[in-house]
Amino acid sequence: MTISINDAGHVANLARLDLSAQELATYTEQLNQILAYAQELNKLNTDQVEPTYHSIETGTILREDKVIDFPNQAGLLQNGPDVSGTSFVVPRIL
């Protein structure tokens, strides 16, 4: 698969890039080199490789949602311009 200068120009137009003819030719050549390398990777035998959705093994990072008291809540609330109880009062945005 190769990309023509017209294809690259179309993509540049969609991305709102104003490229000169020289830049367009350069990027077209570079994109074609990338695609050629990707075709080389398609030749690799991956039959014994298990599919994965991520390269790093991670567990779930979710934790139980607990309400805890902050040790200096009154001190933090002093920094707000308008406070009601234990919350900052902010203007309504609609």
C-alpha positions as CSV (number, residue, x, y, z in Angstrom):
1,M,0.0,0.0,0.0
2,T,1.3,3.4,-0.9
3,I,0.0,6.9,-0.4
4,S,-0.1,9.4,-3.3
5,I,0.7,13.1,-3.0
6,N,-3.0,13.7,-3.6
7,D,-3.9,11.4,-0.7
8,A,-1.4,13.1,1.6
9,G,-2.7,16.5,0.4
10,H,-6.2,15.5,1.2
11,V,-5.2,14.4,4.7
12,A,-3.3,17.6,5.2
13,N,-6.3,19.6,4.2
14,L,-8.5,17.7,6.6
15,A,-6.0,18.5,9.4
16,R,-6.0,22.1,8.3
17,L,-2.3,22.0,7.5
18,D,-0.9,24.4,5.0
19,L,2.0,22.5,3.5
20,S,4.3,23.6,0.7
21,A,4.8,21.3,-2.3
22,Q,8.2,20.3,-0.9
23,E,6.8,19.5,2.5
24,L,4.0,17.5,1.0
25,A,6.5,15.5,-1.1
26,T,8.7,14.9,1.9
27,Y,5.8,13.7,4.2
28,T,4.4,11.5,1.4
29,E,7.8,9.8,1.1
30,Q,8.0,9.4,4.9
31,L,4.5,8.0,5.2
32,N,5.3,5.5,2.4
33,Q,8.4,4.4,4.2
34,I,6.4,3.8,7.4
35,L,3.8,1.8,5.5
36,A,6.5,-0.3,3.9
37,Y,8.0,-1.1,7.3
38,A,4.5,-2.0,8.6
39,Q,4.2,-4.4,5.6
40,E,7.5,-6.0,6.7
41,L,6.1,-6.5,10.2
42,N,3.1,-8.3,8.7
43,K,5.5,-11.0,7.4
44,L,6.4,-12.1,11.0
45,N,4.9,-15.3,12.3
46,T,2.8,-14.4,15.3
47,D,0.9,-17.7,15.7
48,Q,2.4,-18.4,19.1
49,V,1.9,-14.9,20.5
50,E,-1.1,-14.4,22.6
51,P,-3.3,-11.3,21.8
52,T,-3.1,-8.5,24.4
53,Y,-4.7,-5.2,24.9
54,H,-1.8,-3.6,26.7
55,S,1.9,-4.3,26.9
56,I,2.1,-3.9,30.7
57,E,0.4,-6.3,33.0
58,T,-1.6,-4.4,35.5
59,G,-4.4,-5.2,38.0
60,T,-7.4,-3.1,38.7
61,I,-6.5,0.2,40.3
62,L,-10.0,0.8,41.7
63,R,-10.3,1.1,45.4
64,E,-13.2,1.3,47.8
65,D,-14.7,4.8,48.0
66,K,-14.4,5.9,51.6
67,V,-15.4,9.2,53.1
68,I,-12.6,10.4,55.4
69,D,-12.2,13.5,57.5
70,F,-9.4,15.8,56.4
71,P,-7.3,16.8,59.5
72,N,-7.3,20.6,58.7
73,Q,-10.6,21.1,56.9
74,A,-11.3,24.4,58.7
75,G,-7.9,25.7,57.6
76,L,-8.6,24.9,54.0
77,L,-12.0,26.4,54.1
78,Q,-10.5,29.7,55.3
79,N,-9.0,30.1,51.8
80,G,-12.3,30.2,50.0
81,P,-14.1,33.5,49.3
82,D,-17.5,32.1,50.2
83,V,-18.1,29.0,52.4
84,S,-21.3,27.3,53.5
85,G,-20.9,24.6,56.2
86,T,-18.1,22.3,54.9
87,S,-18.3,23.4,51.2
88,F,-17.1,26.2,49.0
89,V,-19.9,28.2,47.4
90,V,-19.4,28.8,43.7
91,P,-21.4,30.7,41.2
92,R,-24.0,28.8,39.1
93,I,-22.9,28.2,35.5
94,L,-25.7,27.7,33.0
